[in-house]
Amino acid sequence: MRETRSSFEFDESVERIWSAITVYEILVHWLADEVRGRPREGAEFSWTWKLGPMGDFTTHGTYKKIVPTKELILEWKDHPAGDIFLQLLFESLGDHKSKLTIVNGGYPESNAFDVWIEGAKEGWDGQVVHLKEFLAKNSDLTKFMKKT
């Protein structure tokens, strides 16, 4: 199986990065137009992007592993390339700095899936740009969280 791997440094605490990635009320501000499902191991999630005249695109998956502020693994249920996973590794670098490593894997060895691998890497690299921009503009993430 093949995978992509990218690491990004942030001028943010690992806790802020974790919240921005695991709180669905925040995810809708930088990742997808609609997010369903709260992170719990074994729980399902879906992300929807509204693509205008092309319609909506929704992907579904399951939270496979959650270690708060350390690791998050999601597995897609409906990916055309098969059992694809997304592993997010969070590392505190001290002094309100952190590193996020994104591993997108499970792609078959066939060259027929090169376009999926390249698209996944490009897509996640682009999403990190959105995440950094969102965090820079929003010092208080609690304003996005629902009070329960």
C-alpha positions in Angstrom: 0.0 0.0 0.0 1.1 3.5 -0.8 0.8 6.8 1.1 1.5 10.5 1.1 3.1 12.3 4.1 3.4 16.0 4.7 4.5 17.9 7.9 3.5 21.5 8.7 4.7 23.8 11.5 2.3 26.1 13.2 2.7 29.2 15.4 -0.1 27.7 17.5 -0.4 25.4 20.5 -1.1 21.8 19.7 -4.4 22.2 21.7 -5.6 24.8 19.2 -4.7 22.7 16.2 -6.4 19.7 17.8 -9.6 21.7 18.5 -9.7 23.1 15.0 -9.5 19.6 13.5 -11.8 17.7 15.9 -14.6 20.2 16.7 -17.1 20.0 13.9 -18.5 23.5 14.6 -14.9 24.7 13.7 -14.3 22.4 10.8 -17.1 24.0 8.8 -15.2 27.3 8.8 -12.1 25.9 7.1 -12.6 22.3 5.8 -16.0 21.5 4.5 -19.4 23.2 4.1 -21.1 20.6 6.2 -19.6 18.3 8.8 -21.5 15.6 10.7 -20.4 13.3 13.5 -18.4 13.9 16.7 -15.0 12.3 17.1 -15.4 9.1 19.1 -13.6 5.8 18.2 -15.9 3.8 16.0 -18.2 6.7 15.3 -19.1 7.7 11.8 -18.5 11.1 10.2 -19.3 12.8 6.9 -18.0 15.9 5.2 -19.9 17.7 2.4 -18.6 20.3 0.0 -21.2 22.3 -1.9 -19.8 22.6 -5.4 -22.4 24.9 -7.0 -23.7 23.7 -10.4 -21.7 20.5 -10.0 -23.8 19.6 -6.9 -22.6 18.4 -3.6 -19.8 16.0 -2.8 -20.0 14.0 0.4 -17.5 11.6 1.8 -18.2 9.2 4.7 -15.9 7.5 7.2 -15.2 6.2 10.7 -13.0 7.5 13.5 -10.6 4.6 14.0 -8.2 6.0 16.7 -8.3 9.1 18.9 -5.5 10.0 21.3 -6.2 13.6 22.3 -3.6 16.2 21.1 -1.4 13.3 19.8 -3.1 11.2 17.0 -6.3 11.0 15.0 -7.0 8.2 12.5 -10.0 8.3 10.1 -10.9 5.6 7.6 -13.0 6.3 4.5 -16.0 4.0 3.8 -16.7 5.1 0.3 -13.4 6.0 -1.4 -13.0 4.8 -5.0 -9.5 3.6 -4.2 -10.6 1.3 -1.4 -9.8 1.3 2.3 -8.1 4.7 2.5 -7.0 6.2 5.9 -6.0 9.6 7.1 -3.6 9.8 10.0 -3.0 13.1 11.7 -0.1 13.3 14.1 0.2 16.3 16.5 3.4 17.3 18.1 4.1 20.2 20.5 7.3 22.0 19.7 7.0 24.2 22.8 6.6 28.0 23.0 3.1 27.9 21.3 4.5 26.1 18.3 3.4 22.7 17.0 3.8 20.3 14.1 1.0 18.5 12.2 1.9 15.5 10.1 -0.7 14.3 7.7 -0.4 10.7 6.4 -3.0 9.7 3.8 -2.5 6.0 2.9 -3.9 2.7 2.0 -3.7 3.3 -1.8 -3.2 0.2 -3.9 0.2 -0.3 -5.6 -1.3 0.1 -9.1 -0.3 3.2 -11.1 -4.0 3.6 -11.8 -4.3 5.3 -8.4 -1.5 7.9 -8.9 -4.1 10.6 -9.6 -5.8 9.8 -6.3 -2.6 10.0 -4.4 -1.5 13.2 -6.0 -4.9 14.7 -5.5 -5.0 13.7 -1.9 -1.6 15.3 -1.1 -2.5 18.4 -3.0 -5.9 18.6 -1.3 -4.6 18.2 2.2 -1.7 20.6 1.7 -4.2 23.2 0.5 -6.5 22.5 3.4 -3.6 23.3 5.8 -3.3 26.7 4.2 -7.0 27.3 4.9 -6.5 26.0 8.5 -3.5 28.4 9.1 -5.5 31.3 7.7 -8.5 30.5 9.8 -6.4 30.2 13.0 -4.6 33.5 12.3 -8.0 35.3 12.0 -9.6 33.7 15.1 -7.8 33.8 18.4 -10.8 32.6 20.3 -12.1 29.2 19.0 -14.6 28.8 21.9 -16.9 31.3 20.1 -17.6 28.6 17.5 -18.4 25.8 19.9 -22.0 25.0 20.9 -22.8 25.3 24.5 -24.3 22.1 25.8 
